[in-house]
């Protein structure tokens, strides 16, 4: 069976020398990622540009990519979108842009308008703070995304999946992509069971999609067999119609090469029909990000 064409629905580019962009997690010497730790700092040893990404994906059937917000702490959040649109216009990658916005900001509508001036803009990522998923202000901004035909890219762990489910049920007009399958941080049996329940609950919301990616961040010595149960449960809960594959590159490149990573997912997903593999590897992302 031929390998399905691929949309990489979660990748990052960064230019540490860009005068208008700042990368807190890479440029602040005091920053230590609470889960990845100091290993993340290795990414700051060089820029990661379109040419680097194209070299990594060469020969692996990746036809399109979706860039997820990478800059953190820039003065103007739209500057990253502007930069990425310029790259896309010049090189053809990335094909869609998910930028940053604070959905609790009462002026977020104006920010979204400015992001949307750029042709490839398709959604926002908001890490939130405190109990943001139950915030009236966040719900207002979250609902507003539908007015702009934008996707909400949210990084919600199992402890908060019920809150996201309730938010999505109250605002089904807004499409949500759960990043990194909920970013599972542990590999114990108890954690897996809690995560399974959270995923199953979220899957009840038809407006929520699950992105399987980034599983190496908290399982640096991962194998095909170690990621299999996490991917399979996402597929069983969300079905291939609402599951999206992505690489989380170059972050997951700290523990693997692109070929090893994508072939592991291909092996896990090989139990699906060719049609369903096409959905997970590309069709679903093409549809909801309109690329």
Helices and strands as residue ranges (DSSP letters): E 6-11, H 24-27, G 38-45, H 50-57, E 62-68, H 78-91, E 96-100, H 108-115, E 121-125, G 132-134, H 136-147, E 151-154, G 158-160, H 161-170, E 176-178, G 179-182, H 189-203, E 208-212, H 224-238, G 240-242, E 243-245, G 251-254, H 258-269, H 274-278, I 279-283, H 284-289
